[in-house]
Amino acid sequence: MSGSTDKTLKLWNLATGEEITSFTSDAGFKVCALAPDGAGVVAGDRSGRVHFLRLAGL
């Protein structure tokens, strides 16, 4: 997973380097973390907002 100042949060297949999915925000992302269950994501953007995402069907 990667978060960027280009306002995208991306989930990657590490074996192939392929992008699986991406999310956008109004502000660039500063931090992101994947939950131990592999289905939850928390990310903070430059505006101070915290985003909670649930990955389903991946």
OpenMM code with the backbone's topology and positions (N, CA, C; nanometers):
from openmm import Vec3, app, unit

residues = "MET SER GLY SER THR ASP LYS THR LEU LYS LEU TRP ASN LEU ALA THR GLY GLU GLU ILE THR SER PHE THR SER ASP ALA GLY PHE LYS VAL CYS ALA LEU ALA PRO ASP GLY ALA GLY VAL VAL ALA GLY ASP ARG SER GLY ARG VAL HIS PHE LEU ARG LEU ALA GLY LEU".split()
positions = [
    Vec3(0.0841, -0.1153, 0.0000),
    Vec3(0.0000, 0.0000, 0.0000),
    Vec3(0.0896, 0.1229, 0.0000),
    Vec3(0.0431, 0.2252, -0.0713),
    Vec3(0.1180, 0.3501, -0.0722),
    Vec3(0.0214, 0.4679, -0.0705),
    Vec3(0.0610, 0.5720, -0.0003),
    Vec3(-0.0129, 0.6972, 0.0022),
    Vec3(0.0768, 0.8059, -0.0521),
    Vec3(0.0191, 0.9038, -0.1216),
    Vec3(0.1015, 1.0019, -0.1893),
    Vec3(0.0442, 1.1430, -0.1801),
    Vec3(0.1301, 1.2408, -0.2011),
    Vec3(0.0861, 1.3794, -0.2052),
    Vec3(0.0066, 1.4091, -0.3326),
    Vec3(0.0020, 1.3140, -0.4279),
    Vec3(-0.0812, 1.3336, -0.5479),
    Vec3(-0.2279, 1.3002, -0.5214),
    Vec3(-0.2637, 1.2825, -0.3926),
    Vec3(-0.4003, 1.2594, -0.3456),
    Vec3(-0.4509, 1.1178, -0.3716),
    Vec3(-0.3585, 1.0231, -0.3942),
    Vec3(-0.4007, 0.8851, -0.4166),
    Vec3(-0.3461, 0.7923, -0.3082),
    Vec3(-0.4251, 0.6909, -0.2808),
    Vec3(-0.3877, 0.5805, -0.1930),
    Vec3(-0.4029, 0.4562, -0.2785),
    Vec3(-0.2958, 0.3770, -0.2918),
    Vec3(-0.2984, 0.2630, -0.3830),
    Vec3(-0.2643, 0.1336, -0.3099),
    Vec3(-0.3330, 0.0280, -0.3492),
    Vec3(-0.3060, -0.1061, -0.2993),
    Vec3(-0.2404, -0.1832, -0.4127),
    Vec3(-0.1275, -0.2479, -0.3808),
    Vec3(-0.0461, -0.3144, -0.4828),
    Vec3(-0.0396, -0.4647, -0.4606),
    Vec3(-0.0252, -0.5393, -0.5685),
    Vec3(0.0108, -0.6805, -0.5622),
    Vec3(0.1627, -0.6820, -0.5601),
    Vec3(0.2217, -0.7176, -0.4466),
    Vec3(0.3670, -0.7099, -0.4339),
    Vec3(0.4393, -0.8130, -0.5200),
    Vec3(0.3752, -0.9242, -0.5497),
    Vec3(0.4395, -1.0272, -0.6319),
    Vec3(0.4548, -0.9818, -0.7772),
    Vec3(0.3558, -0.9068, -0.8286),
    Vec3(0.3584, -0.8676, -0.9698),
    Vec3(0.3872, -0.7193, -0.9917),
    Vec3(0.3735, -0.6386, -0.8869),
    Vec3(0.3893, -0.4947, -0.9007),
    Vec3(0.2669, -0.4271, -0.9592),
    Vec3(0.1596, -0.5028, -0.9765),
    Vec3(0.0363, -0.4504, -1.0354),
    Vec3(-0.0466, -0.3738, -0.9317),
    Vec3(-0.1035, -0.2627, -0.9743),
    Vec3(-0.1943, -0.1874, -0.8890),
    Vec3(-0.3282, -0.2613, -0.8834),
    Vec3(-0.3757, -0.2889, -0.7626),
    Vec3(-0.5024, -0.3601, -0.7454),
    Vec3(-0.6191, -0.2627, -0.7442),
    Vec3(-0.6066, -0.1576, -0.6678),
    Vec3(-0.7116, -0.0561, -0.6600),
    Vec3(-0.6527, 0.0728, -0.6066),
    Vec3(-0.7259, 0.1835, -0.6230),
    Vec3(-0.6798, 0.3113, -0.5690),
    Vec3(-0.7983, 0.3920, -0.5176),
    Vec3(-0.7690, 0.4835, -0.4280),
    Vec3(-0.8664, 0.5729, -0.3676),
    Vec3(-0.8096, 0.7132, -0.3769),
    Vec3(-0.8966, 0.8128, -0.3797),
    Vec3(-0.8506, 0.9509, -0.3849),
    Vec3(-0.9104, 1.0317, -0.2702),
    Vec3(-0.8448, 1.1412, -0.2398),
    Vec3(-0.8871, 1.2326, -0.1346),
    Vec3(-0.8743, 1.3748, -0.1883),
    Vec3(-0.9304, 1.4697, -0.1149),
    Vec3(-0.9161, 1.6108, -0.1532),
    Vec3(-0.7780, 1.6653, -0.1210),
    Vec3(-0.7038, 1.5932, -0.0359),
    Vec3(-0.5694, 1.6343, 0.0041),
    Vec3(-0.4767, 1.5136, -0.0064),
    Vec3(-0.3487, 1.5375, -0.0222),
    Vec3(-0.2521, 1.4288, -0.0329),
    Vec3(-0.2454, 1.3461, 0.0943),
    Vec3(-0.2163, 1.2194, 0.0794),
    Vec3(-0.2048, 1.1289, 0.1936),
    Vec3(-0.0666, 1.1396, 0.2567),
    Vec3(-0.0636, 1.1354, 0.3886),
    Vec3(0.0623, 1.1400, 0.4629),
    Vec3(0.0969, 1.0045, 0.5227),
    Vec3(-0.0048, 0.9300, 0.5685),
    Vec3(0.0188, 0.8005, 0.6323),
    Vec3(-0.0915, 0.7033, 0.5928),
    Vec3(-0.0582, 0.5740, 0.5953),
    Vec3(-0.1578, 0.4712, 0.5706),
    Vec3(-0.1111, 0.3417, 0.6363),
    Vec3(-0.2090, 0.2592, 0.6741),
    Vec3(-0.1771, 0.1310, 0.7361),
    Vec3(-0.2852, 0.0306, 0.7003),
    Vec3(-0.2432, -0.0933, 0.6821),
    Vec3(-0.3330, -0.2042, 0.6534),
    Vec3(-0.3554, -0.2827, 0.7815),
    Vec3(-0.4810, -0.3135, 0.8124),
    Vec3(-0.5143, -0.3893, 0.9328),
    Vec3(-0.4610, -0.5320, 0.9219),
    Vec3(-0.4367, -0.5974, 1.0344),
    Vec3(-0.3862, -0.7350, 1.0321),
    Vec3(-0.4757, -0.8322, 0.9540),
    Vec3(-0.6059, -0.8047, 0.9477),
    Vec3(-0.6957, -0.8946, 0.8737),
    Vec3(-0.6849, -0.8750, 0.7227),
    Vec3(-0.6104, -0.7745, 0.6778),
    Vec3(-0.5897, -0.7498, 0.5357),
    Vec3(-0.7074, -0.6847, 0.4660),
    Vec3(-0.8127, -0.6528, 0.5387),
    Vec3(-0.9321, -0.5958, 0.4759),
    Vec3(-0.9619, -0.4537, 0.5202),
    Vec3(-0.8957, -0.4058, 0.6221),
    Vec3(-0.9193, -0.2704, 0.6710),
    Vec3(-0.8008, -0.1805, 0.6440),
    Vec3(-0.8296, -0.0560, 0.6118),
    Vec3(-0.7258, 0.0430, 0.5849),
    Vec3(-0.7590, 0.1692, 0.6624),
    Vec3(-0.6586, 0.2297, 0.7215),
    Vec3(-0.6734, 0.3627, 0.7809),
    Vec3(-0.5668, 0.4515, 0.7170),
    Vec3(-0.6073, 0.5726, 0.6794),
    Vec3(-0.5142, 0.6632, 0.6132),
    Vec3(-0.5422, 0.8053, 0.6578),
    Vec3(-0.4361, 0.8821, 0.6744),
    Vec3(-0.4486, 1.0224, 0.7112),
    Vec3(-0.4030, 1.1101, 0.5971),
    Vec3(-0.4805, 1.2161, 0.5705),
    Vec3(-0.4396, 1.3054, 0.4626),
    Vec3(-0.3860, 1.4382, 0.5175),
    Vec3(-0.3356, 1.5208, 0.4294),
    Vec3(-0.2679, 1.6452, 0.4687),
    Vec3(-0.3622, 1.7470, 0.5326),
    Vec3(-0.4931, 1.7301, 0.5135),
    Vec3(-0.5877, 1.8238, 0.5744),
    Vec3(-0.6178, 1.7873, 0.7197),
    Vec3(-0.5687, 1.6703, 0.7639),
    Vec3(-0.5929, 1.6251, 0.9000),
    Vec3(-0.7048, 1.5238, 0.9118),
    Vec3(-0.7716, 1.4931, 0.8025),
    Vec3(-0.8784, 1.3931, 0.8044),
    Vec3(-0.8210, 1.2528, 0.8116),
    Vec3(-0.8949, 1.1652, 0.8778),
    Vec3(-0.8591, 1.0240, 0.8846),
    Vec3(-0.9666, 0.9459, 0.8087),
    Vec3(-0.9234, 0.8598, 0.7186),
    Vec3(-1.0134, 0.7809, 0.6348),
    Vec3(-1.0068, 0.6356, 0.6801),
    Vec3(-1.1220, 0.5749, 0.7002),
    Vec3(-1.1310, 0.4328, 0.7326),
    Vec3(-1.1962, 0.3641, 0.6147),
    Vec3(-1.1264, 0.2693, 0.5554),
    Vec3(-1.1748, 0.1997, 0.4362),
    Vec3(-1.1827, 0.0502, 0.4648),
    Vec3(-1.2786, -0.0145, 0.4054),
    Vec3(-1.2927, -0.1597, 0.4165),
    Vec3(-1.2808, -0.2162, 0.2753),
    Vec3(-1.1818, -0.3024, 0.2525),
    Vec3(-1.1616, -0.3632, 0.1230),
    Vec3(-1.2499, -0.4866, 0.1127),
    Vec3(-1.3330, -0.4890, 0.0125),
    Vec3(-1.4250, -0.6018, -0.0052),
    Vec3(-1.4123, -0.6571, -0.1464),
    Vec3(-1.4121, -0.7877, -0.1570),
    Vec3(-1.4122, -0.8501, -0.2891),
    Vec3(-1.2818, -0.8446, -0.3643),
    Vec3(-1.1722, -0.8217, -0.2961),
    Vec3(-1.0427, -0.8186, -0.3657),
    Vec3(-0.9752, -0.9530, -0.3582),
] * unit.nanometer
topology = app.Topology()
chain = topology.addChain("A")
for resn in residues:
    res = topology.addResidue(resn, chain)
    for name in ("N", "CA", "C"):
        topology.addAtom(name, app.Element.getBySymbol(name[0]), res)
